[in-house]
Amino acid sequence: MDKLPFGDPLNEDRELSQTFKKIIERLIYIGITLEEAKDEVEKIYIKTTLKAFSGNRSKTAKQLRIHRNTLNGKIEKYKLDEDS
């Protein structure tokens, strides 16, 4: 895998790395599939980023480095709205 342009935060932040690994171990233990985990992370990531930009979808899409139409599709997929 190519290096991330901003470094690898999971290698640079030991506490974050350990927390992330514990979460993954717990997800595996309770039977969450990779697809389910990816969807949940994506949903939370989008929701949190939308909140950080006060619901501004253009700024959110830019931060997430995805097209605004892609963001709108994911908002619909995860049933995210202004009040979630």
C-alpha positions as CSV (number, residue, x, y, z in Angstrom):
1,M,0.0,0.0,0.0
2,D,1.2,3.5,-0.9
3,K,2.1,5.9,1.9
4,L,-0.5,8.4,2.8
5,P,0.5,12.0,1.7
6,F,0.2,13.2,5.3
7,G,2.0,10.3,6.9
8,D,0.3,7.3,8.6
9,P,-1.5,8.5,11.7
10,L,-1.9,5.0,13.0
11,N,1.8,4.6,13.1
12,E,2.5,8.1,14.4
13,D,-0.1,8.1,17.1
14,R,0.4,5.0,19.3
15,E,-2.7,5.6,21.4
16,L,-4.9,6.0,18.4
17,S,-3.4,2.8,16.9
18,Q,-4.1,0.8,20.0
19,T,-7.6,2.1,20.4
20,F,-8.4,1.4,16.7
21,K,-7.0,-2.2,17.1
22,K,-9.1,-2.8,20.2
23,I,-12.2,-1.6,18.4
24,I,-11.5,-3.9,15.5
25,E,-11.0,-6.8,17.8
26,R,-14.3,-6.1,19.5
27,L,-16.1,-5.9,16.2
28,I,-14.7,-9.2,15.1
29,Y,-15.6,-10.8,18.5
30,I,-19.3,-9.7,18.2
31,G,-19.5,-10.9,14.6
32,I,-19.5,-7.7,12.6
33,T,-18.5,-8.2,9.0
34,L,-15.9,-6.0,7.3
35,E,-18.7,-4.5,5.1
36,E,-20.8,-3.7,8.1
37,A,-17.9,-2.1,9.9
38,K,-16.9,-0.1,6.8
39,D,-20.5,1.2,6.4
40,E,-20.7,2.2,10.0
41,V,-17.4,4.0,10.0
42,E,-18.3,5.8,6.8
43,K,-21.7,6.8,8.2
44,I,-20.1,8.2,11.4
45,Y,-17.3,9.9,9.5
46,I,-19.8,11.6,7.1
47,K,-22.1,12.6,10.0
48,T,-19.3,14.0,12.0
49,T,-17.8,15.9,9.1
50,L,-21.2,17.3,8.1
51,K,-21.6,18.6,11.7
52,A,-18.2,20.2,11.7
53,F,-19.2,22.1,8.6
54,S,-22.7,23.0,9.9
55,G,-24.4,20.8,7.3
56,N,-22.6,22.5,4.3
57,R,-22.4,19.6,1.8
58,S,-20.0,21.3,-0.5
59,K,-17.4,21.9,2.2
60,T,-18.1,18.4,3.6
61,A,-17.5,16.8,0.2
62,K,-14.3,18.8,-0.3
63,Q,-13.0,17.7,3.1
64,L,-13.9,14.1,2.4
65,R,-12.4,14.4,-1.1
66,I,-15.5,13.0,-2.8
67,H,-17.8,14.5,-5.3
68,R,-20.8,16.3,-3.8
69,N,-23.2,14.0,-5.7
70,T,-21.4,11.0,-4.1
71,L,-21.9,12.6,-0.7
72,N,-25.6,13.2,-1.4
73,G,-25.9,9.5,-2.3
74,K,-24.3,8.4,0.9
75,I,-26.4,10.8,2.9
76,E,-29.4,9.2,1.4
77,K,-28.0,5.7,1.8
78,Y,-27.4,6.2,5.5
79,K,-30.6,8.3,6.0
80,L,-28.6,11.2,7.4
81,D,-30.5,14.5,7.6
82,E,-29.9,17.8,9.2
83,D,-31.2,16.6,12.6
84,S,-29.2,13.3,12.8
